[in-house]
């Protein structure tokens, strides 16, 4: 493939990806899930001059416990910085923030095209077949449901996919160059670029550390003197640390720890609601007391969630074909860095963070793995069609058949699922507009000094303003203690079945919760009113 043809192919893939994602983004009108709203809300605060501040205290595991508070005690800031750019130009809206995710997400199919082109070159495919594999992979990624869906949400998912794919492409090039020359000469610039990419990854997701680990494994396997291998590891490591160091210093100042200290608490969770714990936070003793069968069961659940809910079902049927073909694709040197990263991230999230991963840990780090499955699936289909052609004695090339099938199948699934997700985002927006209106009628106007306790602590200030505290999934006595600590007087519950049940039972603490829920129909759209919503006023001193 000539340079001109390569640039034209990449441009076509990018334009198709942008158009598809722009259409999908127009369907998604509200930042769903909640962590997406977090990135956007912090960007709004940044542009308003408040700095990197969050109005939601959604977890109580990181000091200092104040609200508003410094943002990103667990998550990382680069998605917010990138979302703030179009928001500064077009207004501090969710639609403006989506510009960043659409553009970033459109880069992923281009990198998928590049990876497939490398694979075709390694396999020595004929030019026509190689071209079809590369462009077919890029266009399939452009219309793949999981890659489109997360491109409509300005969070860390697609940005980390871009950085993971970029880092692994650089790794494979470095390995090929060094193995061919038997010396690491002329690689300093590429090593520094790899360090920059890993450093940017470290400002996007904590899983970036596994990019560095995989490169260290690959570098140590190269047939070089020990000093040269250490140099290959040291250069990108130093560059990445320099990129991350300012943020580590900021976290040290803001939270007293340059590293995400809450990660340990997340690893000790026995239930997803443990992140909202107030009086009964995760501890090692409680974790071990759960017993071996429970702890093993959590990991089985985590592995099943990562495999089926994150990878296979959203990308079906292509993802199933890709998984079946992965053992054969794994033999290709151009795929091995991405495969190693995918395996490490999959296993660490499922085994070390088995509960957190069911709430999205692997989901937001799996974009590049979806690309891996797409490439693997197209390789498998290409090989199958070539084998059938030989058996049948076909005289005309039919390499186009594999990408035709994958593109058509991906379009079908995306066209069916995306409007449903968009409708769900609109319904969530109307629910919180209704909640905001009813809080105002109940006298809980936005007030940073009196946070509202709620089971959706990020969405509430995003829509209503003011500040919020996470509702602990603990007895009413714990909720009262939380309210006294922060001076809160209002509790807004959309789900919270445990608290509802205790209050309905007439327990001693139930007398401190007065139901002041205004009638339905307060929102601009009365049909959006949710009769299950409850607003309580805390009446005990």
Order of alpha helices (4+ residues) and beta strands (2+ residues): alpha-alpha-beta-beta-beta-alpha-alpha-alpha-alpha-alpha-alpha-alpha-alpha-alpha-alpha-alpha-alpha-alpha-alpha-alpha-beta-alpha-beta-alpha-beta-alpha-beta-beta
